[in-house]
Each structure stands twice: as C-alpha cells, then as structure tokens.
Amino acid sequence: MSSASTSPDSLREDMILKIKEAGYSLRADVEQALRSVERHVFVPGSSLEEAYANDIVVTKRGPDDQVLSCLSQPSIVALQLEQLEVRRGHRVMEIGAGAGYNAALLARQAGPGGFVTTIDVDADIVESASDRLATAGVGNVQVVLGDGALGYRPNGPYDRIVATVGAFGIPDAWLAQLTPTGRLVVPLRLRGSVSRSIAFERCAEGVWRSVDHRMCGFVPLRNGVADDPRRVIPVTADRTVLLQLYQEHTMDPAGVVGVLDRPRSEVWTGVTYRPRESLEWLYLWLACVLDTSLCLLRVDPAAVDSGLVSPMFAQTTMAIPGPGGLAYLTWRLVDRTEDGGKIMEVGVVGHGVAGAELSGRVAEEIHAWSERYRHCTVQFEIPSAGTGASNRCSGRFFLDRPHRSLIAIWR
C-alpha cells in the first residue's frame, strides 16, 4: 500500500465514503467538518488506520474494563451532526468531552463567531481534551470540568445542546439553557437496552417534540445527578451468557442464574423479516409495551455450539427478564428471496417457571405490532411537568423516568 493511500487526508476521504456507504446522508457543512478536522490528532496512541476506521476508539476504561470514554463511531458522529444542524455563529454545549474530537467538529461548523462549551466529569479527560484541541489549533472551545447534567449557565443560553453520552432522564437544566428556538440532541435510553438519538425542539409552553430520531448506543452519563448505572448479570455459572440490567430493573439477579437449565418453551410468531429490514421498530414497540423491556443478552459461541441458547445473532440477542423466568428473541430461516436473501421468522424462547407465560406474552406483542403498527411512524414528546398517561388504543405510551418523562406516539 502506498504512503499516499494511508495519508491522513486519504484516510479521511475513505472514512467519509464509508459513512455514506453505511447509508448516512451528509450535508455539505457536515462533510466539510469531517474532512477538515484531523481525527488522528485526538487519539495519538492509535494508528492512523485505527483513528479513521468506522469504529469507536476507546480512550479510557474503568477497572472492570468497561468503556468510560471513547471517540464515537464516525457514522454515529455524522448522524448527530446531521440531527443538530449547527449554523455559523451558534453557541453549542456538548455533554461528554471525550477526546475533544466532536467539539472540534462542532467548532468548525459554528465558525469563528460561534463558541462550543464541552463538559466532562473526569479531570483527566478535561485536561487531555483541552491539550488535543490546542494541538489541533481549535480556539473557540472551552472544556469544563463538571456534571454535564447540570449544563453550564455561564456560557449560555445555547442555540444547540448535544449529549454525546447516553442518558435515561432529560435534566431540566438542558431545556432551560436553550434559546427559544434551540434544539436538543440526546441519545436517550428509552427502556432496557433500547436507545435512540432524538432531536427535540420546543413546540409549546413546556412541551418539546422530536423532529428526528435514530437508533444508536452510547457510553452512559455517570458520577452525576443524571447518571445511568447498569450491571451485568451472569446467566450461566461459567459466564458464557451475560444479561445487561439497568436502574429500572429491581428483580433479584439470583433468580436469573441457571435459568437456561430450566424448562424451555418455544413460540414461533409467523412474523417474518426480509433482507435489510431493521429490527429497530420491533425493539421500540416491545420497549413501549413490556414493563422490563428488552435487555441485551451477550452469548459466548460455546453456549450456542452446545445448544444451550439460540440467539438471533452470533453473539447477541434481546432478552426479556421477568419474575420466575427469562425469554429471548430468536429466528429461523423460512424462505429465500429471488436473489437468495434470507427470509427469517421471529420466535421467542422462554425458560424458567414463568418462561412459557412470558414467551407467549412477548409473541402476542410481536403479532400486535406487525398487524397494527409495523408501518407506523413514531414521534416522541417531552410533556410539561405532571402530564402524560399511556393509552394503548391510540398508540400513546408514557415512559416514566427521572427528571422529565417521555411520551412515544405511534401514528
């Protein structure tokens, strides 16, 4: 490979091409920002190829090896830049400084007349992000040490606020520090492992409505008033199957261990998926209607090879924990398209005393979604304080959470 083909400039062009090939459209200003900001400057410990790959670059891990900070995948960076619509002269607040790369992109879009404030809870991240921004010659950014959930009033009000860390609640401080025509973009964990990056704008007194939302996943907020703790529970004693649980899950984790060794039930739904169809809308529906939602189940290949578990994908699937049981999604090949693509039927596998009941309930909800809501659009609202109630008949679901709650509306 020639040195020209591995130069930062050529690798940035290749990165932009891969973002487009992944199906993400790029406005001219977003593409120019991605082209002009040198991503490798913000990850000096990585190779050029790693810096410009369409993947995350981990910059900090915790003692248990969990990711605490990273450069997001370029496709997701581009997605949020598209959602945020930063203009020249805008004042922007970013929650989660990371390595400083995203702040540099925002500063490039805001221009010399704009200003970016980026906040992080870790002093070492603040220091390193400041150093890397200085190395990159970015001057219209201030890196602040603090709890991002509280925002940073001294530099507000802001035309745009973006969270580059996952959140479960929507702090009032973010909404209060936006201008009347401001926009908030936040990767919101809706329930369980189901998250979407949602762009909100003010539509009425105290009410905010989504103008765009896309499936995504981010490192969560932590060490503050809106942190989103999570825990990993071993389902098998040898830890070949692990279940991710969240703050809303109050079940005794001891009830999950060994559940796959208990009686198994299997329900096939008749609901099929064709090639390139996204499961995200089914996931979103189940997140709305199931109290415990969907939780990521990580599976070691050894557990699949032994026949203990039949996940949708090689090493993951979505699971539904419940009192006395656990269910998870699976699928099987039922037909092929004319060009040989697979048509898969969705199924539910249940284990435990309540496994059959749980898997049957999930299968019923999959039927209901396919028959009535599969072709609907979804909008989210942040209601005024104290309002909101679920009304399944009209496709409205109230998602309670700390700070400001959320309503998902299927139309």
Order of alpha helices (4+ residues) and beta strands (2+ residues): alpha-alpha-alpha-beta-beta-alpha-beta-alpha-beta-alpha-beta-beta-alpha-beta-beta-beta-beta-beta-beta-alpha-beta-alpha-beta-beta-beta-alpha-beta-beta-beta
